[in-house]
Amino acid sequence: MAAPLLVMRDGPVATLTLNRPDALNALDFAMIDALVAAAAEVAADDALRVVVIRGAGKHFMAGGDIRTFRGELAKPAAQRDAAFRTLIARVHAAVETLHRMPHPVVAQVRGAVAGFGLSLMNACDLVVADDTAYFASGYQQIAVTPDGGGTFWLPRIVGMRRAAEAVLLNERFAVQQALAWGLVNRVVPAADLESTVAALAASLARAPVLAVRNGKRLLRESLGRTLSQQLDAEAASFAACAATPDFAEGVAAFLEKRPARFSDA
């Protein structure tokens, strides 16, 4: 049986591939466990500079595997409640790890991006989609509500009215609408998706490490801070970055009108 998730490293870039293409990469118990383990593994690897998440085949992820859910239906309501709390806690562990890891995370999406697939995409820092991608909340179809941070990220990315439209109306929307709403950063032809993401990952891998990591952290932590707290955090980060050799190299390169050669330290 094929592994439900593949982890590949290419120097400073790690790629996590959701690997159930025949099921549109729908999330089952094995994939949940693999995603939790892989996210923790790459988060702890200080040699990495960027993480890419993609789906095998023609789709990113079509949400949870409904056949997996069907196996819980014979249980009484209280037991079903407990079982799904445990299940979703595992899902949320992976999302928390993506959110907190120092490396920027890039979602490479195509085809179906629905249910937890949409939540997983929104948990990433940057999103590149191809022109086959389409999106849906999907949860209402089986009479449940979003998980994986779906109701956390959507209002922050697209605003409350559009988030309500996505969740409450449960309508599928196309990639150009996702781009207009700010859910994806770039849309490219299907043939260019892999090369575009590879170039983006290479650019991030060449960038000054502390500046990129602190930039991600500042953006993420700003969601729970006051302006004064964020200004203090920015001052501390700027000063820490200015104490690195990369700062000296960046200043010298700018003044000498040449590309900077940042270190891996």
C-alpha positions as a Markdown table, in Angstrom:
| # | Residue | x | y | z |
|---|---|---|---|---|
| 1 | Met | 0.0 | 0.0 | 0.0 |
| 2 | Ala | 1.3 | 3.4 | -0.9 |
| 3 | Ala | 2.2 | 5.8 | 1.9 |
| 4 | Pro | -0.6 | 8.4 | 2.4 |
| 5 | Leu | 1.9 | 11.2 | 2.5 |
| 6 | Leu | 5.3 | 11.5 | 0.9 |
| 7 | Val | 8.2 | 13.7 | 2.3 |
| 8 | Met | 10.9 | 14.7 | -0.1 |
| 9 | Arg | 13.9 | 16.9 | 0.6 |
| 10 | Asp | 15.9 | 18.8 | -2.0 |
| 11 | Gly | 18.5 | 20.8 | -0.1 |
| 12 | Pro | 16.8 | 23.5 | 2.0 |
| 13 | Val | 13.3 | 22.7 | 0.5 |
| 14 | Ala | 11.0 | 20.0 | 1.9 |
| 15 | Thr | 7.9 | 18.9 | -0.1 |
| 16 | Leu | 5.0 | 17.2 | 1.5 |
| 17 | Thr | 2.8 | 15.4 | -1.0 |
| 18 | Leu | -0.7 | 14.3 | 0.0 |
| 19 | Asn | -0.7 | 10.9 | -1.6 |
| 20 | Arg | -4.2 | 9.4 | -2.1 |
| 21 | Pro | -4.8 | 10.6 | -5.7 |
| 22 | Asp | -7.5 | 8.0 | -6.4 |
| 23 | Ala | -9.5 | 9.5 | -3.6 |
| 24 | Leu | -8.8 | 13.1 | -4.5 |
| 25 | Asn | -6.3 | 13.1 | -1.6 |
| 26 | Ala | -9.2 | 13.0 | 0.9 |
| 27 | Leu | -8.1 | 12.9 | 4.5 |
| 28 | Asp | -8.4 | 9.5 | 6.3 |
| 29 | Phe | -6.9 | 8.3 | 9.6 |
| 30 | Ala | -3.6 | 7.2 | 8.1 |
| 31 | Met | -3.1 | 10.5 | 6.3 |
| 32 | Ile | -3.9 | 12.5 | 9.5 |
| 33 | Asp | -1.3 | 10.6 | 11.4 |
| 34 | Ala | 1.2 | 11.0 | 8.6 |
| 35 | Leu | 0.5 | 14.7 | 8.3 |
| 36 | Val | 1.0 | 15.3 | 12.0 |
| 37 | Ala | 4.3 | 13.4 | 12.0 |
| 38 | Ala | 5.6 | 15.0 | 8.8 |
| 39 | Ala | 4.7 | 18.5 | 10.0 |
| 40 | Ala | 6.6 | 18.0 | 13.3 |
| 41 | Glu | 9.5 | 16.5 | 11.5 |
| 42 | Val | 10.1 | 19.4 | 9.0 |
| 43 | Ala | 9.3 | 22.0 | 11.7 |
| 44 | Ala | 12.2 | 20.7 | 13.8 |
| 45 | Asp | 14.7 | 20.5 | 10.9 |
| 46 | Asp | 16.7 | 23.7 | 11.1 |
| 47 | Ala | 18.5 | 23.0 | 7.8 |
| 48 | Leu | 15.3 | 23.6 | 6.0 |
| 49 | Arg | 14.3 | 27.0 | 4.6 |
| 50 | Val | 10.9 | 26.4 | 3.0 |
| 51 | Val | 8.2 | 23.7 | 3.0 |
| 52 | Val | 5.9 | 23.0 | 0.0 |
| 53 | Ile | 2.6 | 21.2 | 0.4 |
| 54 | Arg | 0.9 | 19.7 | -2.7 |
| 55 | Gly | -1.4 | 16.9 | -3.7 |
| 56 | Ala | -0.5 | 13.9 | -5.9 |
| 57 | Gly | -2.4 | 13.7 | -9.2 |
| 58 | Lys | -4.9 | 16.3 | -10.4 |
| 59 | His | -6.2 | 17.5 | -7.0 |
| 60 | Phe | -4.9 | 19.2 | -3.9 |
| 61 | Met | -7.4 | 17.8 | -1.3 |
| 62 | Ala | -11.2 | 17.3 | -1.5 |
| 63 | Gly | -11.7 | 17.3 | 2.3 |
| 64 | Gly | -12.2 | 14.4 | 4.7 |
| 65 | Asp | -12.8 | 10.9 | 3.5 |
| 66 | Ile | -16.6 | 10.4 | 4.0 |
| 67 | Arg | -16.1 | 6.6 | 4.0 |
| 68 | Thr | -14.0 | 7.1 | 7.1 |
| 69 | Phe | -16.8 | 9.0 | 8.8 |
| 70 | Arg | -19.3 | 6.4 | 7.9 |
| 71 | Gly | -17.5 | 3.9 | 10.2 |
| 72 | Glu | -18.5 | 6.1 | 13.2 |
| 73 | Leu | -22.2 | 6.2 | 12.5 |
| 74 | Ala | -23.1 | 3.0 | 14.5 |
| 75 | Lys | -21.9 | 4.6 | 17.7 |
| 76 | Pro | -24.2 | 6.4 | 20.1 |
| 77 | Ala | -24.2 | 10.2 | 19.8 |
| 78 | Ala | -22.0 | 10.7 | 22.9 |
| 79 | Gln | -19.4 | 8.2 | 21.7 |
| 80 | Arg | -19.5 | 9.8 | 18.3 |
| 81 | Asp | -18.9 | 13.2 | 19.8 |
| 82 | Ala | -15.9 | 11.9 | 21.7 |
| 83 | Ala | -14.5 | 10.1 | 18.7 |
| 84 | Phe | -14.6 | 13.1 | 16.5 |
| 85 | Arg | -13.1 | 15.4 | 19.2 |
| 86 | Thr | -10.2 | 13.0 | 19.3 |
| 87 | Leu | -9.9 | 12.8 | 15.5 |
| 88 | Ile | -10.1 | 16.6 | 15.0 |
| 89 | Ala | -7.5 | 17.2 | 17.7 |
| 90 | Arg | -5.0 | 15.3 | 15.6 |
| 91 | Val | -5.9 | 17.4 | 12.5 |
| 92 | His | -5.5 | 20.5 | 14.5 |
| 93 | Ala | -2.1 | 19.4 | 15.8 |
| 94 | Ala | -0.8 | 19.5 | 12.2 |
| 95 | Val | -2.4 | 22.9 | 11.6 |
| 96 | Glu | -0.8 | 24.4 | 14.7 |
| 97 | Thr | 2.6 | 23.0 | 13.7 |
| 98 | Leu | 2.4 | 24.6 | 10.2 |
| 99 | His | 1.4 | 27.9 | 11.9 |
| 100 | Arg | 4.2 | 27.9 | 14.4 |
| 101 | Met | 7.1 | 26.4 | 12.3 |
| 102 | Pro | 9.8 | 28.9 | 11.4 |
| 103 | His | 9.9 | 28.0 | 7.7 |
| 104 | Pro | 7.5 | 29.6 | 5.3 |
| 105 | Val | 5.0 | 27.1 | 3.9 |
| 106 | Val | 3.9 | 27.3 | 0.3 |
| 107 | Ala | 0.7 | 25.6 | -0.9 |
| 108 | Gln | 0.8 | 24.3 | -4.5 |
| 109 | Val | -2.9 | 23.7 | -5.4 |
| 110 | Arg | -4.8 | 22.4 | -8.4 |
| 111 | Gly | -8.1 | 20.8 | -8.9 |
| 112 | Ala | -10.3 | 20.3 | -5.8 |
| 113 | Val | -9.6 | 22.4 | -2.8 |
| 114 | Ala | -12.5 | 21.6 | -0.4 |
| 115 | Gly | -13.3 | 21.0 | 3.2 |
| 116 | Phe | -10.1 | 20.5 | 5.2 |
| 117 | Gly | -8.2 | 21.0 | 2.0 |
| 118 | Leu | -9.4 | 24.6 | 2.0 |
| 119 | Ser | -8.5 | 25.0 | 5.7 |
| 120 | Leu | -5.0 | 23.4 | 5.1 |
| 121 | Met | -4.4 | 25.8 | 2.2 |
| 122 | Asn | -5.4 | 28.8 | 4.3 |
| 123 | Ala | -3.0 | 27.7 | 7.0 |
| 124 | Cys | -0.1 | 28.0 | 4.6 |
| 125 | Asp | 1.8 | 31.3 | 4.2 |
| 126 | Leu | 1.7 | 31.6 | 0.4 |
| 127 | Val | -0.5 | 29.9 | -2.2 |
| 128 | Val | 0.1 | 29.3 | -5.9 |
| 129 | Ala | -2.8 | 27.8 | -7.8 |
| 130 | Asp | -3.2 | 26.6 | -11.4 |
| 131 | Asp | -6.1 | 27.4 | -13.6 |
| 132 | Thr | -7.8 | 24.0 | -12.8 |
| 133 | Ala | -8.3 | 24.8 | -9.2 |
| 134 | Tyr | -11.7 | 25.2 | -7.6 |
| 135 | Phe | -12.8 | 25.8 | -4.0 |
| 136 | Ala | -15.6 | 25.0 | -1.6 |
| 137 | Ser | -16.1 | 24.9 | 2.1 |
| 138 | Gly | -18.1 | 21.7 | 1.7 |
| 139 | Tyr | -18.8 | 21.0 | 5.4 |
| 140 | Gln | -22.5 | 22.0 | 5.3 |
| 141 | Gln | -23.1 | 19.3 | 2.7 |
| 142 | Ile | -22.7 | 16.7 | 5.5 |
| 143 | Ala | -24.2 | 18.9 | 8.2 |
| 144 | Val | -21.1 | 19.9 | 10.1 |
| 145 | Thr | -19.0 | 23.0 | 10.5 |
| 146 | Pro | -15.4 | 23.8 | 9.4 |
| 147 | Asp | -12.4 | 22.5 | 11.2 |
| 148 | Gly | -8.6 | 22.9 | 10.7 |
| 149 | Gly | -8.9 | 26.7 | 11.4 |
| 150 | Gly | -11.4 | 27.2 | 8.6 |
| 151 | Thr | -13.4 | 29.8 | 10.5 |
| 152 | Phe | -10.1 | 31.4 | 11.8 |
| 153 | Trp | -8.4 | 32.1 | 8.5 |
| 154 | Leu | -11.3 | 32.8 | 6.2 |
| 155 | Pro | -12.5 | 36.0 | 8.0 |
| 156 | Arg | -8.9 | 37.2 | 8.3 |
| 157 | Ile | -8.1 | 36.6 | 4.7 |
| 158 | Val | -11.3 | 37.5 | 2.8 |
| 159 | Gly | -13.4 | 39.5 | 5.4 |
| 160 | Met | -16.4 | 38.4 | 7.3 |
| 161 | Arg | -19.0 | 38.8 | 4.6 |
| 162 | Arg | -17.1 | 36.7 | 2.1 |
| 163 | Ala | -16.3 | 34.2 | 4.7 |
| 164 | Ala | -20.0 | 33.9 | 5.5 |
| 165 | Glu | -20.7 | 33.4 | 1.9 |
| 166 | Ala | -18.2 | 30.6 | 1.6 |
| 167 | Val | -19.3 | 28.8 | 4.7 |
| 168 | Leu | -23.0 | 29.4 | 4.8 |
| 169 | Leu | -23.9 | 29.3 | 1.1 |
| 170 | Asn | -21.5 | 26.4 | 0.5 |
| 171 | Glu | -21.1 | 27.3 | -3.1 |
| 172 | Arg | -18.2 | 26.2 | -5.3 |
| 173 | Phe | -16.1 | 29.1 | -6.6 |
| 174 | Ala | -13.4 | 29.3 | -9.2 |
| 175 | Val | -9.8 | 30.1 | -9.0 |
| 176 | Gln | -10.2 | 33.7 | -10.4 |
| 177 | Gln | -12.6 | 34.4 | -7.6 |
| 178 | Ala | -10.1 | 33.0 | -5.1 |
| 179 | Leu | -7.5 | 35.3 | -6.5 |
| 180 | Ala | -9.8 | 38.3 | -6.3 |
| 181 | Trp | -10.6 | 37.5 | -2.7 |
| 182 | Gly | -6.9 | 37.1 | -1.8 |
| 183 | Leu | -7.1 | 33.4 | -1.0 |
| 184 | Val | -4.3 | 32.6 | -3.5 |
| 185 | Asn | -1.3 | 34.7 | -4.3 |
| 186 | Arg | -0.8 | 33.7 | -7.9 |
| 187 | Val | -2.7 | 31.8 | -10.6 |
| 188 | Val | -0.7 | 30.1 | -13.4 |
| 189 | Pro | -1.4 | 27.7 | -16.3 |
| 190 | Ala | -1.5 | 24.1 | -15.2 |
| 191 | Ala | 1.7 | 23.4 | -17.2 |
| 192 | Asp | 3.6 | 26.0 | -15.2 |
| 193 | Leu | 2.5 | 25.2 | -11.7 |
| 194 | Glu | 5.4 | 23.1 | -10.6 |
| 195 | Ser | 8.1 | 25.3 | -12.1 |
| 196 | Thr | 6.5 | 28.4 | -10.6 |
| 197 | Val | 6.4 | 26.9 | -7.1 |
| 198 | Ala | 10.0 | 25.6 | -7.5 |
| 199 | Ala | 11.2 | 29.1 | -8.5 |
| 200 | Leu | 9.3 | 30.6 | -5.5 |
| 201 | Ala | 10.8 | 28.0 | -3.1 |
| 202 | Ala | 14.3 | 28.6 | -4.5 |
| 203 | Ser | 13.9 | 32.4 | -4.0 |
| 204 | Leu | 12.8 | 31.9 | -0.4 |
| 205 | Ala | 15.7 | 29.4 | 0.2 |
| 206 | Arg | 18.2 | 32.1 | -1.0 |
| 207 | Ala | 16.7 | 34.8 | 1.2 |
| 208 | Pro | 18.2 | 35.9 | 4.6 |
| 209 | Val | 17.1 | 33.2 | 7.0 |
| 210 | Leu | 16.4 | 35.2 | 10.1 |
| 211 | Ala | 14.6 | 38.0 | 8.2 |
| 212 | Val | 12.3 | 35.4 | 6.5 |
| 213 | Arg | 11.6 | 33.5 | 9.7 |
| 214 | Asn | 11.0 | 36.6 | 11.8 |
| 215 | Gly | 8.8 | 38.1 | 9.0 |
| 216 | Lys | 6.6 | 35.0 | 9.1 |
| 217 | Arg | 6.5 | 35.1 | 12.9 |
| 218 | Leu | 5.7 | 38.8 | 13.1 |
| 219 | Leu | 2.8 | 38.4 | 10.6 |
| 220 | Arg | 1.3 | 35.4 | 12.4 |
| 221 | Glu | 1.6 | 36.8 | 15.9 |
| 222 | Ser | 0.2 | 40.2 | 14.9 |
| 223 | Leu | -3.3 | 38.6 | 14.8 |
| 224 | Gly | -3.3 | 38.5 | 18.6 |
| 225 | Arg | -1.5 | 41.7 | 19.5 |
| 226 | Thr | -2.2 | 45.3 | 20.1 |
| 227 | Leu | -0.4 | 47.9 | 18.0 |
| 228 | Ser | 1.9 | 48.8 | 20.8 |
| 229 | Gln | 2.8 | 45.1 | 21.3 |
| 230 | Gln | 3.5 | 44.6 | 17.6 |
| 231 | Leu | 5.7 | 47.7 | 17.5 |
| 232 | Asp | 7.8 | 46.3 | 20.3 |
| 233 | Ala | 8.0 | 43.0 | 18.6 |
| 234 | Glu | 9.1 | 44.7 | 15.3 |
| 235 | Ala | 11.8 | 46.7 | 17.1 |
| 236 | Ala | 13.2 | 43.6 | 18.7 |
| 237 | Ser | 13.2 | 41.7 | 15.4 |
| 238 | Phe | 14.8 | 44.5 | 13.4 |
| 239 | Ala | 17.6 | 44.8 | 16.0 |
| 240 | Ala | 18.2 | 41.1 | 16.0 |
| 241 | Cys | 18.4 | 40.9 | 12.2 |
| 242 | Ala | 20.7 | 44.0 | 12.1 |
| 243 | Ala | 23.2 | 42.1 | 14.3 |
| 244 | Thr | 23.6 | 39.3 | 11.7 |
| 245 | Pro | 26.2 | 39.0 | 9.0 |
| 246 | Asp | 23.4 | 38.9 | 6.5 |
| 247 | Phe | 22.5 | 42.5 | 7.4 |
| 248 | Ala | 26.0 | 43.6 | 6.7 |
| 249 | Glu | 26.0 | 41.7 | 3.4 |
| 250 | Gly | 22.6 | 43.2 | 2.4 |
| 251 | Val | 23.8 | 46.8 | 3.1 |
| 252 | Ala | 27.1 | 46.3 | 1.2 |
| 253 | Ala | 25.3 | 44.6 | -1.8 |
| 254 | Phe | 22.8 | 47.5 | -2.0 |
| 255 | Leu | 25.5 | 50.2 | -1.9 |
| 256 | Glu | 27.7 | 48.2 | -4.4 |
| 257 | Lys | 24.7 | 47.6 | -6.7 |
| 258 | Arg | 25.2 | 43.9 | -6.8 |
| 259 | Pro | 23.1 | 40.8 | -5.8 |
| 260 | Ala | 23.4 | 40.0 | -2.1 |
| 261 | Arg | 25.0 | 36.6 | -1.2 |
| 262 | Phe | 23.3 | 35.7 | 2.0 |
| 263 | Ser | 24.7 | 33.0 | 4.3 |
| 264 | Asp | 23.0 | 29.9 | 5.5 |
| 265 | Ala | 23.8 | 30.7 | 9.2 |
